[in-house]
């Protein structure tokens, strides 16, 4: 299967990878925005977790091919499958929703396990009724499902590092993708990073490291700079942070009055979840504001490091 990608050109996927894209879990990601409410600030930032997943798969292949790290054909195949699936367990409005872990939200690793062992499928069918779309557990063999879980849960050493390390296929894609769709130049890091990956032994375990050369150091610095500048200009933009807080408050209301449950957040897309939350009397005014971009304005800005006395004075 050949997919045309706006950033990388044609991406070739195997038949198994193509079948994964057509599963319920992956198709849901078409409706989960990569950057949440950032499109309130950067109108073109409407890219989704679906295209990011394909991009992460391409980045994993790019690292393997250009770095020349020793990897078996079997592990390479599993790595690409895991890269495609690395965001399948993410909830709607992922970066915002993650903050509700103290309210009994399932943790990411548990949802990954549910997807791969069939529990997720059972829950979706229970809530939504019969669905003709196949699920991930329907299209992959058990041995592959078990191996992918080991990679995505961090138990497969250097394979896990390639997807979820400090510099990995995931971050190399989202930095470039977020930069492209916000129209900012910050994601243009040094491509020599791809040939810099290598396997190192730490405590008798193979892990991912980098070549010790001036070119590698410059490449890493360019990536760190991209992270810093995007974080400041995009991820922590005050307008999207205001929308985030409005959404979090509405979500808490909808959860507390049982308009939605914790699992709804993992089986719905962004808009679907917002429209469902509108059924909550307390959440509805906030949801309506979000749907029409009528955001609250800043009065005071507080952070966790603000002196207690100042915080208590401002908060009354």
URQUI-V204862 format. One record per backbone hydrogen bond with DSSP energy under -1.0 kcal/mol. NH is the residue of the N-H (numbers start at 1). CO is the residue of the C=O. If there is no record, write none. Layout:
# URQUI-V204862
NH:CO + NH:CO
This chain:
# URQUI-V204862
3:11 + 5:9 + 9:5 + 11:3 + 13:1 + 18:14 + 19:15 + 20:16 + 21:17 + 23:20 + 24:134 + 27:23 + 28:24 + 30:27 + 31:28 + 32:29 + 34:47 + 38:35 + 40:37 + 41:38 + 42:38 + 45:42 + 46:44 + 49:32 + 50:29 + 52:48 + 53:49 + 54:50 + 55:51 + 56:52 + 57:53 + 58:54 + 59:55 + 60:56 + 61:57 + 62:58 + 63:59 + 64:60 + 65:61 + 66:62 + 67:63 + 68:64 + 76:72 + 77:73 + 78:74 + 79:75 + 80:76 + 81:77 + 82:78 + 83:79 + 84:80 + 85:81 + 88:85 + 90:87 + 92:265 + 97:93 + 98:94 + 99:96 + 100:97 + 103:100 + 104:101 + 111:107 + 112:108 + 113:109 + 114:110 + 115:111 + 116:112 + 117:113 + 120:114 + 122:118 + 123:119 + 124:120 + 125:121 + 126:122 + 127:123 + 128:124 + 129:125 + 138:135 + 140:136 + 145:141 + 146:142 + 147:143 + 148:144 + 149:145 + 150:146 + 151:147 + 152:148 + 153:149 + 154:151 + 155:150 + 159:156 + 161:157 + 162:158 + 163:160 + 164:160 + 169:162 + 172:168 + 173:169 + 174:170 + 175:171 + 177:173 + 178:174 + 179:175 + 180:176 + 181:177 + 182:178 + 184:179 + 188:185 + 189:187 + 193:190 + 194:191 + 196:193 + 198:209 + 200:207 + 202:205 + 207:200 + 209:198 + 211:196 + 213:211 + 217:213 + 218:214 + 219:215 + 220:216 + 221:217 + 222:218 + 223:219 + 224:220 + 225:221 + 226:222 + 227:223 + 228:224 + 229:225 + 230:226 + 231:227 + 232:228 + 233:229 + 234:230 + 235:230 + 236:231 + 237:234 + 241:237 + 242:238 + 243:239 + 244:240 + 245:241 + 246:242 + 247:243 + 248:244 + 249:245 + 250:246 + 251:247 + 252:248 + 253:249 + 254:250 + 255:251 + 256:252 + 257:253 + 258:255 + 259:254 + 260:254 + 266:263 + 270:31 + 273:269 + 274:270 + 275:271 + 276:272 + 277:273 + 278:274 + 279:276 + 280:277 + 284:280 + 287:283 + 288:284 + 289:285 + 290:286 + 291:287 + 292:288 + 293:290 + 294:289 + 306:303 + 311:307 + 312:308 + 313:309 + 314:310 + 315:311
